[in-house]
Each structure stands twice: as structure tokens, then as C-alpha cells.
Amino acid sequence: MAALGEGQRQALAYLAIRLYDTGSGFALLFFSGFCAATGVLILRSRLLPRAIGVMMVAAGICYFVNSLTTIVAPTLAGLLLPWILLPCLAGEASLATWLVVKGIVETPRLIE
């Protein structure tokens, strides 16, 4: 780092920050597929309420739109960011709550 000037070090640090945003956007692309696939499986299985499956598919779509916007047009992502993730919160929170509640109520005792 001693060979680089002050401006070059700052540019390198800024590049690392920008690459972090892009990398997290790519990671959320994969997670959006996971959420959508989980939602489709919930819809097909009928073991959980269909509303949770629909919300998980919506969460996958919202994650996809958010991460694609973050990668392609970062300035536009600032306009969408807090609001596009609300369906994700609703879908994931409802799935987690359902699994916790039904897991506690309907789990058979293994050791008696």
C-alpha cells in the first residue's frame, strides 16, 4: 500500500465498498430463487397455509427485483429499497412464526 498514493488508496477503498454492494446483490439473486422455490413447494404440499406460500413467492419476486435493481441501476435502488422489502418481511416472518408455533404444538415427544 505504500506504493499507492492517497487518492489511489481512497479509490481502492471505494471500489471495495461498491463491490460489496454488487456481491450482496448477487447473493440475494440466489436467495430470491430459494424463497420462490420454497413458496412453490408450500403451495404444492398443502402442509402449510396457501397464504404463506403466496407470500414466500412474492418475497422471492421482491428480492429478485431489489437485487437486480441494485446490480443494474444502483441509483434507482435507493428509491425502492425500504418498500420493496416489506413483502419479504411479511412472508419470511409468517413462515418462521408458523414453523415455531406448529413445531412446538405438534412435535411428538421423543423421550418419555
N, CA, C and O atoms as a GROMACS GRO file, in nm:
protein
  448
    1MET      N    1   0.081  -0.119   0.000
    1MET     CA    2   0.000   0.000   0.000
    1MET      C    3   0.086   0.126   0.000
    1MET      O    4   0.039   0.234  -0.036
    2ALA      N    5   0.210   0.113   0.040
    2ALA     CA    6   0.296   0.230   0.043
    2ALA      C    7   0.325   0.282  -0.098
    2ALA      O    8   0.354   0.400  -0.116
    3ALA      N    9   0.318   0.194  -0.198
    3ALA     CA   10   0.345   0.235  -0.335
    3ALA      C   11   0.231   0.318  -0.393
    3ALA      O   12   0.250   0.387  -0.493
    4LEU      N   13   0.113   0.311  -0.333
    4LEU     CA   14  -0.002   0.384  -0.384
    4LEU      C   15  -0.011   0.521  -0.318
    4LEU      O   16   0.024   0.537  -0.201
    5GLY      N   17  -0.058   0.616  -0.392
    5GLY     CA   18  -0.081   0.749  -0.338
    5GLY      C   19  -0.211   0.753  -0.258
    5GLY      O   20  -0.286   0.656  -0.255
    6GLU      N   21  -0.235   0.865  -0.193
    6GLU     CA   22  -0.355   0.880  -0.110
    6GLU      C   23  -0.483   0.866  -0.192
    6GLU      O   24  -0.578   0.799  -0.150
    7GLY      N   25  -0.486   0.927  -0.308
    7GLY     CA   26  -0.604   0.919  -0.394
    7GLY      C   27  -0.630   0.777  -0.443
    7GLY      O   28  -0.744   0.733  -0.452
    8GLN      N   29  -0.522   0.706  -0.476
    8GLN     CA   30  -0.538   0.569  -0.522
    8GLN      C   31  -0.586   0.477  -0.411
    8GLN      O   32  -0.665   0.386  -0.436
    9ARG      N   33  -0.540   0.498  -0.289
    9ARG     CA   34  -0.588   0.418  -0.176
    9ARG      C   35  -0.735   0.445  -0.149
    9ARG      O   36  -0.811   0.353  -0.119
   10GLN      N   37  -0.776   0.570  -0.160
   10GLN     CA   38  -0.917   0.602  -0.141
   10GLN      C   39  -1.003   0.542  -0.250
   10GLN      O   40  -1.113   0.493  -0.224
   11ALA      N   41  -0.952   0.545  -0.373
   11ALA     CA   42  -1.026   0.485  -0.484
   11ALA      C   43  -1.038   0.334  -0.466
   11ALA      O   44  -1.142   0.275  -0.497
   12LEU      N   45  -0.933   0.270  -0.416
   12LEU     CA   46  -0.936   0.127  -0.391
   12LEU      C   47  -1.036   0.092  -0.280
   12LEU      O   48  -1.108  -0.008  -0.289
   13ALA      N   49  -1.040   0.174  -0.176
   13ALA     CA   50  -1.137   0.152  -0.069
   13ALA      C   51  -1.280   0.170  -0.120
   13ALA      O   52  -1.369   0.094  -0.084
   14TYR      N   53  -1.302   0.270  -0.203
   14TYR     CA   54  -1.434   0.293  -0.261
   14TYR      C   55  -1.475   0.178  -0.352
   14TYR      O   56  -1.591   0.139  -0.354
   15LEU      N   57  -1.380   0.125  -0.427
   15LEU     CA   58  -1.407   0.010  -0.513
   15LEU      C   59  -1.450  -0.110  -0.430
   15LEU      O   60  -1.542  -0.183  -0.469
   16ALA      N   61  -1.385  -0.133  -0.317
   16ALA     CA   62  -1.421  -0.245  -0.230
   16ALA      C   63  -1.563  -0.228  -0.176
   16ALA      O   64  -1.638  -0.326  -0.168
   17ILE      N   65  -1.601  -0.108  -0.142
   17ILE     CA   66  -1.737  -0.083  -0.092
   17ILE      C   67  -1.839  -0.108  -0.203
   17ILE      O   68  -1.943  -0.169  -0.178
   18ARG      N   69  -1.810  -0.063  -0.323
   18ARG     CA   70  -1.902  -0.083  -0.436
   18ARG      C   71  -1.912  -0.232  -0.472
   18ARG      O   72  -2.021  -0.280  -0.504
   19LEU      N   73  -1.801  -0.304  -0.467
   19LEU     CA   74  -1.804  -0.447  -0.496
   19LEU      C   75  -1.883  -0.523  -0.390
   19LEU      O   76  -1.947  -0.624  -0.422
   20TYR      N   77  -1.880  -0.477  -0.265
   20TYR     CA   78  -1.959  -0.540  -0.160
   20TYR      C   79  -2.108  -0.528  -0.192
   20TYR      O   80  -2.181  -0.626  -0.178
   21ASP      N   81  -2.152  -0.412  -0.234
   21ASP     CA   82  -2.293  -0.394  -0.270
   21ASP      C   83  -2.333  -0.484  -0.387
   21ASP      O   84  -2.440  -0.544  -0.385
   22THR      N   85  -2.248  -0.493  -0.487
   22THR     CA   86  -2.277  -0.578  -0.601
   22THR      C   87  -2.277  -0.725  -0.561
   22THR      O   88  -2.362  -0.801  -0.606
   23GLY      N   89  -2.182  -0.765  -0.478
   23GLY     CA   90  -2.176  -0.904  -0.432
   23GLY      C   91  -2.296  -0.943  -0.349
   23GLY      O   92  -2.348  -1.054  -0.363
   24SER      N   93  -2.343  -0.853  -0.263
   24SER     CA   94  -2.463  -0.885  -0.185
   24SER      C   95  -2.585  -0.890  -0.275
   24SER      O   96  -2.679  -0.966  -0.249
   25GLY      N   97  -2.585  -0.810  -0.381
   25GLY     CA   98  -2.694  -0.818  -0.478
   25GLY      C   99  -2.698  -0.952  -0.548
   25GLY      O  100  -2.806  -1.009  -0.568
   26PHE      N  101  -2.581  -1.005  -0.586
   26PHE     CA  102  -2.576  -1.137  -0.649
   26PHE      C  103  -2.617  -1.246  -0.551
   26PHE      O  104  -2.684  -1.342  -0.590
   27ALA      N  105  -2.579  -1.234  -0.425
   27ALA     CA  106  -2.620  -1.332  -0.325
   27ALA      C  107  -2.772  -1.332  -0.306
   27ALA      O  108  -2.833  -1.437  -0.290
   28LEU      N  109  -2.831  -1.212  -0.309
   28LEU     CA  110  -2.976  -1.205  -0.296
   28LEU      C  111  -3.048  -1.260  -0.419
   28LEU      O  112  -3.163  -1.302  -0.409
   29LEU      N  113  -2.982  -1.259  -0.534
   29LEU     CA  114  -3.042  -1.324  -0.651
   29LEU      C  115  -3.062  -1.473  -0.625
   29LEU      O  116  -3.167  -1.528  -0.658
   30PHE      N  117  -2.962  -1.537  -0.568
   30PHE     CA  118  -2.976  -1.678  -0.534
   30PHE      C  119  -3.080  -1.699  -0.425
   30PHE      O  120  -3.158  -1.794  -0.431
   31PHE      N  121  -3.082  -1.611  -0.326
   31PHE     CA  122  -3.179  -1.623  -0.217
   31PHE      C  123  -3.320  -1.599  -0.268
   31PHE      O  124  -3.415  -1.657  -0.215
   32SER      N  125  -3.337  -1.515  -0.368
   32SER     CA  126  -3.470  -1.494  -0.425
   32SER      C  127  -3.522  -1.622  -0.488
   32SER      O  128  -3.641  -1.653  -0.477
   33GLY      N  129  -3.435  -1.696  -0.553
   33GLY     CA  130  -3.475  -1.825  -0.608
   33GLY      C  131  -3.514  -1.924  -0.500
   33GLY      O  132  -3.608  -2.002  -0.516
   34PHE      N  133  -3.441  -1.921  -0.390
   34PHE     CA  134  -3.474  -2.008  -0.277
   34PHE      C  135  -3.610  -1.974  -0.220
   34PHE      O  136  -3.690  -2.064  -0.192
   35CYS      N  137  -3.638  -1.845  -0.201
   35CYS     CA  138  -3.767  -1.804  -0.146
   35CYS      C  139  -3.882  -1.842  -0.240
   35CYS      O  140  -3.985  -1.891  -0.195
   36ALA      N  141  -3.863  -1.819  -0.368
   36ALA     CA  142  -3.968  -1.854  -0.464
   36ALA      C  143  -3.990  -2.004  -0.469
   36ALA      O  144  -4.104  -2.050  -0.475
   37ALA      N  145  -3.883  -2.082  -0.467
   37ALA     CA  146  -3.896  -2.228  -0.469
   37ALA      C  147  -3.963  -2.278  -0.341
   37ALA      O  148  -4.045  -2.370  -0.346
   38THR      N  149  -3.928  -2.220  -0.228
   38THR     CA  150  -3.993  -2.256  -0.102
   38THR      C  151  -4.142  -2.226  -0.108
   38THR      O  152  -4.224  -2.307  -0.064
   39GLY      N  153  -4.177  -2.110  -0.163
   39GLY     CA  154  -4.318  -2.075  -0.176
   39GLY      C  155  -4.394  -2.170  -0.267
   39GLY      O  156  -4.506  -2.209  -0.235
   40VAL      N  157  -4.333  -2.209  -0.378
   40VAL     CA  158  -4.399  -2.303  -0.470
   40VAL      C  159  -4.416  -2.440  -0.403
   40VAL      O  160  -4.520  -2.504  -0.418
   41LEU      N  161  -4.314  -2.483  -0.329
   41LEU     CA  162  -4.326  -2.611  -0.259
   41LEU      C  163  -4.434  -2.607  -0.151
   41LEU      O  164  -4.505  -2.705  -0.130
   42ILE      N  165  -4.445  -2.494  -0.082
   42ILE     CA  166  -4.552  -2.479   0.018
   42ILE      C  167  -4.688  -2.484  -0.050
   42ILE      O  168  -4.781  -2.547   0.001
   43LEU      N  169  -4.701  -2.418  -0.164
   43LEU     CA  170  -4.828  -2.420  -0.237
   43LEU      C  171  -4.865  -2.562  -0.282
   43LEU      O  172  -4.982  -2.600  -0.279
   44ARG      N  173  -4.767  -2.638  -0.324
   44ARG     CA  174  -4.794  -2.773  -0.374
   44ARG      C  175  -4.814  -2.875  -0.264
   44ARG      O  176  -4.884  -2.974  -0.284
   45SER      N  177  -4.755  -2.853  -0.146
   45SER     CA  178  -4.758  -2.956  -0.043
   45SER      C  179  -4.887  -2.957   0.038
   45SER      O  180  -4.929  -3.063   0.084
   46ARG      N  181  -4.950  -2.844   0.056
   46ARG     CA  182  -5.072  -2.830   0.134
   46ARG      C  183  -5.050  -2.859   0.282
   46ARG      O  184  -5.147  -2.877   0.356
   47LEU      N  185  -4.927  -2.865   0.328
   47LEU     CA  186  -4.900  -2.884   0.471
   47LEU      C  187  -4.903  -2.753   0.547
   47LEU      O  188  -4.923  -2.751   0.669
   48LEU      N  189  -4.883  -2.646   0.478
   48LEU     CA  190  -4.887  -2.512   0.537
   48LEU      C  191  -4.996  -2.434   0.466
   48LEU      O  192  -5.038  -2.472   0.356
   49PRO      N  193  -5.042  -2.326   0.525
   49PRO     CA  194  -5.144  -2.245   0.458
   49PRO      C  195  -5.094  -2.189   0.325
   49PRO      O  196  -4.978  -2.152   0.310
   50ARG      N  197  -5.186  -2.186   0.229
   50ARG     CA  198  -5.150  -2.137   0.096
   50ARG      C  199  -5.107  -1.991   0.099
   50ARG      O  200  -5.026  -1.949   0.017
   51ALA      N  201  -5.160  -1.914   0.193
   51ALA     CA  202  -5.124  -1.772   0.202
   51ALA      C  203  -4.975  -1.756   0.231
   51ALA      O  204  -4.912  -1.662   0.180
   52ILE      N  205  -4.918  -1.845   0.310
   52ILE     CA  206  -4.774  -1.838   0.337
   52ILE      C  207  -4.695  -1.868   0.210
   52ILE      O  208  -4.593  -1.805   0.184
   53GLY      N  209  -4.742  -1.964   0.132
   53GLY     CA  210  -4.676  -1.995   0.005
   53GLY      C  211  -4.680  -1.878  -0.091
   53GLY      O  212  -4.581  -1.848  -0.158
   54VAL      N  213  -4.795  -1.813  -0.098
   54VAL     CA  214  -4.808  -1.696  -0.186
   54VAL      C  215  -4.715  -1.584  -0.139
   54VAL      O  216  -4.650  -1.519  -0.220
   55MET      N  217  -4.709  -1.563  -0.007
   55MET     CA  218  -4.621  -1.457   0.044
   55MET      C  219  -4.474  -1.490   0.021
   55MET      O  220  -4.394  -1.399  -0.002
   56MET      N  221  -4.437  -1.617   0.027
   56MET     CA  222  -4.298  -1.653   0.000
   56MET      C  223  -4.263  -1.636  -0.148
   56MET      O  224  -4.151  -1.596  -0.181
   57VAL      N  225  -4.356  -1.667  -0.236
   57VAL     CA  226  -4.332  -1.641  -0.379
   57VAL      C  227  -4.318  -1.491  -0.403
   57VAL      O  228  -4.231  -1.447  -0.478
   58ALA      N  229  -4.405  -1.412  -0.339
   58ALA     CA  230  -4.394  -1.266  -0.351
   58ALA      C  231  -4.262  -1.216  -0.294
   58ALA      O  232  -4.202  -1.123  -0.348
   59ALA      N  233  -4.216  -1.277  -0.185
   59ALA     CA  234  -4.086  -1.239  -0.128
   59ALA      C  235  -3.973  -1.269  -0.226
   59ALA      O  236  -3.881  -1.189  -0.241
   60GLY      N  237  -3.980  -1.383  -0.292
   60GLY     CA  238  -3.878  -1.417  -0.392
   60GLY      C  239  -3.876  -1.318  -0.507
   60GLY      O  240  -3.770  -1.279  -0.555
   61ILE      N  241  -3.995  -1.278  -0.552
   61ILE     CA  242  -4.002  -1.181  -0.661
   61ILE      C  243  -3.947  -1.046  -0.616
   61ILE      O  244  -3.874  -0.981  -0.690
   62CYS      N  245  -3.983  -1.004  -0.494
   62CYS     CA  246  -3.934  -0.875  -0.445
   62CYS      C  247  -3.783  -0.876  -0.424
   62CYS      O  248  -3.716  -0.777  -0.456
   63TYR      N  249  -3.729  -0.986  -0.372
   63TYR     CA  250  -3.583  -0.996  -0.360
   63TYR      C  251  -3.516  -0.990  -0.497
   63TYR      O  252  -3.412  -0.927  -0.512
   64PHE      N  253  -3.576  -1.055  -0.596
   64PHE     CA  254  -3.520  -1.054  -0.731
   64PHE      C  255  -3.518  -0.913  -0.788
   64PHE      O  256  -3.417  -0.869  -0.843
   65VAL      N  257  -3.630  -0.842  -0.776
   65VAL     CA  258  -3.638  -0.705  -0.828
   65VAL      C  259  -3.539  -0.615  -0.754
   65VAL      O  260  -3.472  -0.533  -0.816
   66ASN      N  261  -3.530  -0.632  -0.623
   66ASN     CA  262  -3.439  -0.549  -0.544
   66ASN      C  263  -3.293  -0.574  -0.582
   66ASN      O  264  -3.218  -0.479  -0.603
   67SER      N  265  -3.254  -0.699  -0.593
   67SER     CA  266  -3.114  -0.728  -0.623
   67SER      C  267  -3.080  -0.693  -0.768
   67SER      O  268  -2.969  -0.647  -0.795
   68LEU      N  269  -3.173  -0.715  -0.860
   68LEU     CA  270  -3.146  -0.677  -0.998
   68LEU      C  271  -3.132  -0.525  -1.011
   68LEU      O  272  -3.047  -0.476  -1.084
   69THR      N  273  -3.216  -0.451  -0.939
   69THR     CA  274  -3.206  -0.306  -0.940
   69THR      C  275  -3.075  -0.260  -0.878
   69THR      O  276  -3.012  -0.166  -0.927
   70THR      N  277  -3.034  -0.326  -0.769
   70THR     CA  278  -2.909  -0.290  -0.703
   70THR      C  279  -2.789  -0.312  -0.795
   70THR      O  280  -2.695  -0.233  -0.795
   71ILE      N  281  -2.793  -0.419  -0.875
   71ILE     CA  282  -2.681  -0.451  -0.964
   71ILE      C  283  -2.682  -0.362  -1.088
   71ILE      O  284  -2.577  -0.308  -1.127
   72VAL      N  285  -2.798  -0.345  -1.150
   72VAL     CA  286  -2.806  -0.276  -1.278
   72VAL      C  287  -2.812  -0.124  -1.261
   72VAL      O  288  -2.740  -0.051  -1.329
   73ALA      N  289  -2.898  -0.077  -1.172
   73ALA     CA  290  -2.918   0.068  -1.154
   73ALA      C  291  -2.915   0.103  -1.006
   73ALA      O  292  -3.020   0.115  -0.943
   74PRO      N  293  -2.796   0.119  -0.948
   74PRO     CA  294  -2.786   0.144  -0.804
   74PRO      C  295  -2.856   0.272  -0.759
   74PRO      O  296  -2.904   0.278  -0.645
   75THR      N  297  -2.863   0.373  -0.844
   75THR     CA  298  -2.930   0.496  -0.802
   75THR      C  299  -3.081   0.475  -0.788
   75THR      O  300  -3.145   0.537  -0.704
   76LEU      N  301  -3.137   0.388  -0.871
   76LEU     CA  302  -3.280   0.357  -0.863
   76LEU      C  303  -3.312   0.270  -0.742
   76LEU      O  304  -3.423   0.274  -0.690
   77ALA      N  305  -3.214   0.192  -0.697
   77ALA     CA  306  -3.236   0.103  -0.583
   77ALA      C  307  -3.263   0.181  -0.455
   77ALA      O  308  -3.333   0.131  -0.367
   78GLY      N  309  -3.210   0.300  -0.444
   78GLY     CA  310  -3.236   0.381  -0.326
   78GLY      C  311  -3.381   0.422  -0.313
   78GLY      O  312  -3.430   0.443  -0.202
   79LEU      N  313  -3.451   0.432  -0.425
   79LEU     CA  314  -3.593   0.467  -0.422
   79LEU      C  315  -3.680   0.348  -0.381
   79LEU      O  316  -3.783   0.367  -0.316
   80LEU      N  317  -3.639   0.228  -0.419
   80LEU     CA  318  -3.719   0.108  -0.391
   80LEU      C  319  -3.688   0.043  -0.258
   80LEU      O  320  -3.772  -0.027  -0.202
   81LEU      N  321  -3.568   0.066  -0.206
   81LEU     CA  322  -3.514  -0.019  -0.100
   81LEU      C  323  -3.603  -0.038   0.022
   81LEU      O  324  -3.628  -0.154   0.056
   82PRO      N  325  -3.652   0.062   0.090
   82PRO     CA  326  -3.725   0.024   0.211
   82PRO      C  327  -3.860  -0.041   0.183
   82PRO      O  328  -3.906  -0.123   0.262
   83TRP      N  329  -3.924  -0.005   0.072
   83TRP     CA  330  -4.060  -0.050   0.048
   83TRP      C  331  -4.067  -0.184  -0.022
   83TRP      O  332  -4.163  -0.259  -0.002
   84ILE      N  333  -3.969  -0.216  -0.104
   84ILE     CA  334  -3.973  -0.342  -0.179
   84ILE      C  335  -3.948  -0.462  -0.088
   84ILE      O  336  -3.982  -0.574  -0.124
   85LEU      N  337  -3.889  -0.439   0.028
   85LEU     CA  338  -3.859  -0.550   0.118
   85LEU      C  339  -3.969  -0.578   0.220
   85LEU      O  340  -3.956  -0.672   0.298
   86LEU      N  341  -4.076  -0.500   0.222
   86LEU     CA  342  -4.185  -0.527   0.315
   86LEU      C  343  -4.256  -0.660   0.288
   86LEU      O  344  -4.287  -0.732   0.383
   87PRO      N  345  -4.284  -0.696   0.163
   87PRO     CA  346  -4.342  -0.829   0.140
   87PRO      C  347  -4.247  -0.942   0.181
   87PRO      O  348  -4.292  -1.049   0.222
   88CYS      N  349  -4.118  -0.918   0.170
   88CYS     CA  350  -4.021  -1.018   0.213
   88CYS      C  351  -4.030  -1.039   0.364
   88CYS      O  352  -4.026  -1.152   0.412
   89LEU      N  353  -4.041  -0.930   0.437
   89LEU     CA  354  -4.055  -0.939   0.582
   89LEU      C  355  -4.182  -1.014   0.619
   89LEU      O  356  -4.179  -1.099   0.708
   90ALA      N  357  -4.292  -0.983   0.553
   90ALA     CA  358  -4.420  -1.049   0.583
   90ALA      C  359  -4.413  -1.199   0.553
   90ALA      O  360  -4.459  -1.281   0.633
   91GLY      N  361  -4.357  -1.234   0.439
   91GLY     CA  362  -4.351  -1.375   0.401
   91GLY      C  363  -4.260  -1.457   0.491
   91GLY      O  364  -4.298  -1.564   0.538
   92GLU      N  365  -4.140  -1.407   0.515
   92GLU     CA  366  -4.045  -1.482   0.596
   92GLU      C  367  -4.087  -1.487   0.743
   92GLU      O  368  -4.069  -1.589   0.809
   93ALA      N  369  -4.144  -1.378   0.794
   93ALA     CA  370  -4.189  -1.376   0.933
   93ALA      C  371  -4.308  -1.470   0.953
   93ALA      O  372  -4.316  -1.538   1.055
   94SER      N  373  -4.399  -1.474   0.857
   94SER     CA  374  -4.513  -1.564   0.871
   94SER      C  375  -4.470  -1.710   0.863
   94SER      O  376  -4.522  -1.794   0.937
   95LEU      N  377  -4.374  -1.741   0.776
   95LEU     CA  378  -4.324  -1.878   0.768
   95LEU      C  379  -4.253  -1.917   0.896
   95LEU      O  380  -4.274  -2.026   0.949
   96ALA      N  381  -4.168  -1.829   0.947
   96ALA     CA  382  -4.096  -1.859   1.070
   96ALA      C  383  -4.192  -1.875   1.188
   96ALA      O  384  -4.175  -1.966   1.269
   97THR      N  385  -4.291  -1.788   1.197
   97THR     CA  386  -4.387  -1.797   1.306
   97THR      C  387  -4.468  -1.926   1.297
   97THR      O  388  -4.490  -1.993   1.398
   98TRP      N  389  -4.511  -1.960   1.178
   98TRP     CA  390  -4.587  -2.083   1.160
   98TRP      C  391  -4.504  -2.205   1.201
   98TRP      O  392  -4.554  -2.293   1.270
   99LEU      N  393  -4.380  -2.209   1.159
   99LEU     CA  394  -4.295  -2.324   1.192
   99LEU      C  395  -4.266  -2.332   1.341
   99LEU      O  396  -4.260  -2.442   1.397
  100VAL      N  397  -4.249  -2.218   1.406
  100VAL     CA  398  -4.224  -2.220   1.551
  100VAL      C  399  -4.348  -2.265   1.626
  100VAL      O  400  -4.341  -2.352   1.713
  101VAL      N  401  -4.462  -2.208   1.592
  101VAL     CA  402  -4.585  -2.240   1.664
  101VAL      C  403  -4.626  -2.385   1.639
  101VAL      O  404  -4.653  -2.459   1.734
  102LYS      N  405  -4.632  -2.426   1.515
  102LYS     CA  406  -4.673  -2.563   1.485
  102LYS      C  407  -4.567  -2.664   1.528
  102LYS      O  408  -4.601  -2.778   1.562
  103GLY      N  409  -4.442  -2.626   1.527
  103GLY     CA  410  -4.336  -2.716   1.572
  103GLY      C  411  -4.343  -2.742   1.721
  103GLY      O  412  -4.313  -2.852   1.766
  104ILE      N  413  -4.383  -2.641   1.798
  104ILE     CA  414  -4.395  -2.658   1.943
  104ILE      C  415  -4.522  -2.736   1.976
  104ILE      O  416  -4.520  -2.823   2.063
  105VAL      N  417  -4.630  -2.706   1.907
  105VAL     CA  418  -4.758  -2.768   1.939
  105VAL      C  419  -4.764  -2.911   1.892
  105VAL      O  420  -4.814  -2.997   1.965
  106GLU      N  421  -4.716  -2.942   1.773
  106GLU     CA  422  -4.736  -3.073   1.715
  106GLU      C  423  -4.611  -3.161   1.714
  106GLU      O  424  -4.612  -3.265   1.647
  107THR      N  425  -4.506  -3.126   1.784
  107THR     CA  426  -4.387  -3.210   1.786
  107THR      C  427  -4.408  -3.325   1.884
  107THR      O  428  -4.437  -3.300   2.001
  108PRO      N  429  -4.395  -3.450   1.839
  108PRO     CA  430  -4.412  -3.561   1.932
  108PRO      C  431  -4.293  -3.569   2.027
  108PRO      O  432  -4.181  -3.531   1.994
  109ARG      N  433  -4.321  -3.619   2.146
  109ARG     CA  434  -4.212  -3.634   2.243
  109ARG      C  435  -4.127  -3.754   2.204
  109ARG      O  436  -4.179  -3.864   2.184
  110LEU      N  437  -3.998  -3.732   2.196
  110LEU     CA  438  -3.907  -3.840   2.159
  110LEU      C  439  -3.864  -3.920   2.281
  110LEU      O  440  -3.845  -4.042   2.273
  111ILE      N  441  -3.849  -3.852   2.393
  111ILE     CA  442  -3.806  -3.917   2.517
  111ILE      C  443  -3.916  -3.900   2.620
  111ILE      O  444  -3.953  -3.788   2.654
  112GLU      N  445  -3.968  -4.010   2.669
  112GLU     CA  446  -4.073  -4.000   2.770
  112GLU      C  447  -4.029  -4.064   2.898
  112GLU      O  448  -4.105  -4.066   2.995
   0.00000   0.00000   0.00000
